[in-house]
Amino acid sequence: MCTNGLHHLLDGIHNNVGAVNDDEVRAILGYVIGIVKFHPHFHEAEPGGYAPSVFADPANSFHEKSMLCRAAENTCWFVSVNCASPGSPTTSAIVRPDGTLLAYQPYGKEGLLVRDIDLSAATCLLASRCTTDAMAS
């Protein structure tokens, strides 16, 4: 995230949460970052390649199915951010912690994908089973 974007995010937290100090803002960001996994990528179309039209169609790239799996196996929100390009075989998407799709950006179409999410839906329960303490046992 660019520095300017981070300042806007911090201002938004201060304005929406109320009077909070920088340590409280860092705690809020740490909480959100822990339960929302961001996956930026760029998947450019290959000449003559398959151009999908519906998210998670069996003919699409494995990336889409892996997004659904990553969210479900870690019980966290998974947000995949792709740069729009004509014929791109992947797109931006938001996946719920249960592995179901909340929304996706139409393939190859520029735009901003924005949705409200329920942070409490992400328990990270399954992800928490894999700790250094468990590995030491």
Secondary structure, 3 states (H helix, E strand, C coil): CCHHHHHHHHHHHHHHHCCCCHHHHHHHHHHHHHHEEEEEECCCCCCCCCCCCCCCCCCCCHHHHHHHHHHHHHCCEEEEEECCCCCCCCCCEEECCCCCEEEECCCCCCCCCCCCCCHHHCCCHHHHCCCHHHHHC
